[in-house]
């Protein structure tokens, strides 16, 4: 899993074993577990992506 670096330096690396896909029905990004294929989370704001998560 990605770790946050010291204060002010931002994220260190990407979030492993997860990706995100854009849902065509509601135009929101959904986080997907790569191992199981299950949906984990969905962004509240339309069009905004998760930070540090790979896009499919």
QUIQUIBEL-V707930 format. One record per pair of residues at least 12 apart in sequence whose ideal C-beta (glycine too) atoms are under 8 Angstrom apart, sorted by sequence separation. I is the first residue (numbers start at 1). J is the second residue. If there is no record, write none. Layout:
# QUIQUIBEL-V707930
i: [I	I]
j: [J	J]
This chain:
# QUIQUIBEL-V707930
i: [2	19	20	30	2	18	19	29	30	1	2	18	28	29	1	18	19	28	17	18	28	17	28	17	28	23	27	28	29	31	26	27	29	29	18	31	32	20	20	20	19	20	21	15	18	19	20	21	18	19	20	15	19	14	15	13	14	15	11	14	11	2]
j: [14	31	32	42	15	31	32	42	43	15	16	32	42	43	16	33	34	43	33	34	44	34	45	35	46	42	46	47	48	50	46	47	49	50	40	53	56	49	50	53	53	54	55	50	53	54	55	56	54	55	56	52	56	52	53	52	53	54	51	54	52	52]
